């Protein structure tokens, strides 16, 4: 059984247990590899977390479970992975899930504009994890994509947004590029390898596989650092009724991000990669881990700046998926991220 995540009055006996749990969880953050003695199941707060089902999110979820990070933060977490952002947002608004820890959030902003009771809570993968790959020897730079077919997701979705933003920054006329709605970044990579598209965005660690290479000026994590790739967000309902559980969940991810920047995370990551993907591909696993350790793309301090949110809104408005730029306070509640950082110490 799990203890209810409902907040308790300061005089309630369970409120005292909650504070002791927080102290124990904070102490656990400083001991060992990641591990410390997990809290008993009866002491944990329940939380429902939904993320998109990409390779990165699946591997990180496996690592969280494998290392017992949720338990260390006093959580009984149920995780769900869905195929796209609309299903994710739908589950939050319906109340079946409490929060998303890692997903592109470009679609969340127009949803809030239209009245959705959601808030952006923290940064996730602040730097994009991808670049534009190709097998075509004639395509070396972004400018060479004019007159070509580029695989992305649907118009306005994460992959399409990334490519548009990169093309504009590099002075490429996006109207001269044909976009094909292929699907996820994994689908795009397969299409590049098969030759059904000339190029497309895919994870950095895929470059070099099956004859692919990255364009010289289309490394999103270097050439488009202002674009925020993923964020955490949740429903107003969950913020009001399960605040402590949401804060602890953000702390769990913050702890994970810090761990990924350390050399000692290598072998645990390789193991989690095999669990999540069902394949024992050490070369790909280590390439992914090296990228995380060396580039540190995740928001280890969790708080997402006003400037980053404004950039995403401006991009949305320019693409016609959002009518106007909204005040930062209407979109974001970073107080939970700040509480999570305090919990980590």
Secondary structure, 3 states (H helix, E strand, C coil): CCECCCCCCCCCHHHHHHHHHHHHHHHHCCCCCCCCCCCCHHHCEEEEEEEECCHHHHHHHHHHHHCCHHHHCCEEEEEEEECCHHHHHHHHHHCCCCEEEEECCHHHHHHHHCCCCEEEEEECECCCCEEEEECCCCCCCHHHHCCCEEEECCCCCHHHHHHHHHHHHCCCCHHHCEEEECCCHHHHHHHHHHCCCCEEEEEHHHCCHHHCEEEEEEEHHHHCCCCCCCEEEEEHHHHHHCHHHHHHHHHHHHHHHHHHCCHHHHHHHHHHHHHHHCCCCHHHHHHHHHHHHHHCCECCCCCCCHHHHHHHHHHHHHHCCCCCCCCHHHHECCHHHHHHHHHHC
